[in-house]
Amino acid sequence: MEIENSTVVTEFILLGLAQSQNIQFMVFVLILIFYLIILPGNFLIILTIRLDPGLTAPLYFFLGNLAFLDASYSFIVAPRMLVDFLSEKKAISYRGCITQLFFLHFLGGGEGLLLAVMAFDRYMAICRPLHYSTVMNPRACYALILALWLGGFVHSIIQVAFILRLPFCGPNQLDNFFCDVPQIIKLACTDTFVVELLMVFNSGLLTLLCFLGLLSSYVVILCHVRGSASEGKNKAMSTCTTHVIIILLMFGPAIFIYTRPFQALPADKVVSFFHTVIFPLMNPVIYTLRNQEVKSSMRRLLSQHVVC
């Protein structure tokens, strides 16, 4: 099927998060607060980890990458939402929609894999401490980061390839505030049952399996920690608990959105809003607030610049 001959839609109309002006104003203010306060906090985390020679452990290397991924992820949807709040016609071009979808799944898939890498790092550090420095050497850490970027790209390009094969001949209204697979597929003027199943397997099943695998790994780690009498027991418990919170924040909404048939539910927009705008900015901040070493380094960095 030739895409040029079957797709006549050149743009999609975004219906937005809500029609109420009051709700739109509240969301607009909320996004601005997060961008002006929490987003700089993510960049401060990255800067602190890069500048402090005491934060060279793989754990902090991966945390810096998490902050970078989440900060990048937050630029995919939120800026356009802010612009759309001030525009009468909320439209996005066909190519712009595909581009947004690609980066959404590229960075989202990469972050999911990064959380798996962080779980493996904690397992080696807590359950196999004698082998930790050998296995988690700098070369291995960079190889893992490269692998997660590649994995995110493969996951996303599969999504885009399926979408590009679908014909769109109208209507062109997306009942959402951004472009994502469930809403776009429903606009295709062809039978999409097989494509929906493939999408559920590519996104939904993969997300669910990663979630269950990560939770299982942290259960094993926490059981190992509780049974030990080491001095770093409380620190290990705090770190693992924080990782579990981040996993719940990221995978919970993703499972809700992608592991079921693509049928609209009243809660879809709210869940998508927190999944694409709020939680990505919160994840590194939650981790940092529970990590004494990073907080101490950030205070030193800020105090040095204040003195200067």
N, C-alpha and C positions, 0 to 999 in steps of 0.2 A: 504493500500500500504506500503510495507516494504521499508524504506529508504535505507537500505543497498543494496537491490537488484536493485534499480532504479537510485541511484546517483553514478556515476562513476567519476565525477569531483573531484579531490583532491586539486586543487588550481585554483585561478582566476588570469588572467593577467590584470593589470591595465594599460590602455592606457594613463593615465595621464591627466594633465590640458591642455597642449598644446604640439605640436610637435616641435615648434620653440625653438632652443637653447637660443636665446636672451630672449624670454618670460619666459622660465624656469629659467634663471638666475635672471631676475627681480623678479619673484615670490619667489625664494629662498632667495634673499636679503630682500624682504619685510617681509617674515615670521621670519627671523632672527631678524630683527629690532623689530618686535612686541614681540618676545620672550624675547629679552634682555632688553627691555625698559618697555613695558606695562605689561607683566606678573609679574615682580617684584612689579609693582605698585598695582596689585590686591592683592598680598600677604601683601603688606604694609597696604592696606585698612583693611584686616582681622585682622592684628596685632594691628592696631590703635584702632579698635572697641573693641577688647578684652582687651586691656590694659588701655584704658581711662575710668575712672569711670563715666565721664559725658556723655558717649554714651551708656547708658543702656536702652534707650527707644526701644520699639518693632521695630520702623522704622529702627534703626541701626542694630538691631539683624538680621532682614531680609536682610538688605543690605550686611552684612557680609556673610550670606548664599548665596546671589546672587553672590558675588565675588568668593566664594568657588566653586559653581556650574560652573560658567563660566571658572574659571581656570582649573577645572577638565575636562570640555567639550573640552577645547583647546588642551588637551593631547591626544584626541582620534584620530584625523586626522593629524594634523600638523607635529608631529615628524616623522611619517611614510613618509609623503611627502618629508621632508628633506632628509631622507635616500634614497628614490626612485630617487631623483634628482641626486644622486651619484651612482646609480646602473644602469646597462645595462638592466637587466631583472626586471621589476616591478611586482612581483608576491606576492600574499597573499594566504595562505592556506584556505581551505574551513572552517575549524574551526575558524581560525583567522578572516575570513570575517564575520562569524556569531557573533563572540564576539564583533567585532567593531560595527556591526549593533546594537547589544543589548545595548551597553553602549551609543551609539549615541542617541537612542530613550529614554533610561532610564534617562539620564541626561537632554536631551532636553525636555522630558515630565515633569520632575520634575521642570525645570525652568519655563515652561509655567504656571504650577500650583502655583509656588512661586510668579509670577507676579500677579496672581489672589489674592493671600493672601495679597500682598502688596497693591493692590487696595482696598481690604476690610479694611485693617488697616487705610488707608488714609480716607476712607469713615467714619469710626467710629471716627477718630480723628477730622475731620473737621465738619461733619454733626451731629454727636452724641457725643459731647465732654464730657457730663456729665456721659455717660455710658462707656466711653473709657477705663478707668483704670480697671473697673470691667470685661468687656468683654475680653480685650487684656491683661490679666494677664500672668505671666511667664508660668504657666502650660498650658494655652491655646496656647501660642506661640509655645511651644515645641510640643504640640499635632498637630498643623497645619504643622509644619516642618515634623513630622513623617508621616502625611497623604500625603504630597506632594511626599515624597520619595516612599511611598507605591503606590501612583497613577502612578508615573513614571515607577515603576517596572511592574505594571499590564499592562500599555500601551505598554511597550517594549516587555514583554513576549508574548503578543498577536502577535506582529509583527514577532517575532522569530518563534513562533509555526506555523504560516502560511508558512514561508519560509522553515522550516524543512520538511514540508509535500510535498514540490515540488521536482520532480526528475530533476537532472542535468546530462545530458549525452553528453554535448558539443553543441556548442562552449563554450569557457570559458574566453572570452575577455570582460572585463567590460569597457565600454566607459566612464570612470570617474577616479578620483584620490583616491577614497575611496569606501567602500562598503555601498550601500544604497538600499532601497527597490525597487525603480523604475527600476534601472539597473539590479538588480539580477533577478527579476521576468521575465524580457524579455529573460533571458537565459534558463529558464525552458523548458524542452522538453515535454510540455503538454499544454492543453488549460488553460490559466490563467485569463480568463475574470472574473469569479466569485471571484477569489482571489484578482484581481485588484480592484473590487468594494468594497470588504471587507476592503482592505487596505485604499482606499479613505475615507471610512466611519470612520475607526479607527484613521487615521492621519489627512486627509484633512478636513473632516466635523468638527471634534473635534477642530482642530486648528482654523477654520473659526469662529465657535461659540464662542470659548474663546476670539478671537480677537474682535468680535463685542460686546460681553458682557463687556470686559474690556474698550473699547472705550466708550460705553454707560455709564458705571459707572463713568468714569472720566469726561464725559460731565456733568453728574449730580453734581459731586463734584465741578467742575469749575463754574457752574452756581450758586451753593450755595455760593461759595467764592466771586464771583463778586457782589452778592447781599448783602454781609455782610460788616460791617464797623469795623471789628476787627483789632487789631494791627498786627497780624500775617498774614494778607491777602497776602502781597507780598511773604512771605516765603512759604505759602501754594500754591500759584499760581506757584512759581518756582518749588517746589517739584513735583506737579502734572504734570506740563509740561515736566519735566525730565522723569517721569514715562511713559508718552505718547510716548516720543522719543524712549525709550528703547523698548516699545511694538511694535512700527513700525519697528524698526531694527530687532527684533526677528521674529515677526509673518508675516511681509511682504514677506520675502524670503520663509518661510515655506509654506505659502498659495500658492505661485507661484509653488512650487515643488510638493506639495502633494494633492492639491484640484482639479487636472485635471487628465484625463487618462494618463497613463504612456507612453507618447510619447516624444521622444527626441526633444528638441528645442535648437537652437544655444546658447541661453543665460543660459542654465541649469548649465554648469560648472562654469561660472563666479558667478552666484547667489549662487551656492553651496559653492564656495570658500569663499565668504564673510560671508555666513551663518555659516559655520563650523569653520573658522579660524580667520577672522578679527573681526566680530561683538561680539563674546563671550568675547574677551579681552577688547573690547571698552566699553561695557555696564556699568560695575562698574566705570570705569574712567569717563565716561560722567556724571554719577550721582554725583561722588565726586567733579568734577570741578564746579558743580552748588550747592554744599552744603557747606555753610560757616563753620558749626560746625566741619565737618569731616576734611576739609582743615586746620582749626586752630589746631585741635588735631594732625594731621600728622606733622605740622610744629613743634609743641612742642616736639613730640616724636623724630623727627630727630635732633632737636637742643640739646636735652638731650644726645643723643648718640654721637653727635659731640663733646660736652663739655667733656663727659667721655673719 
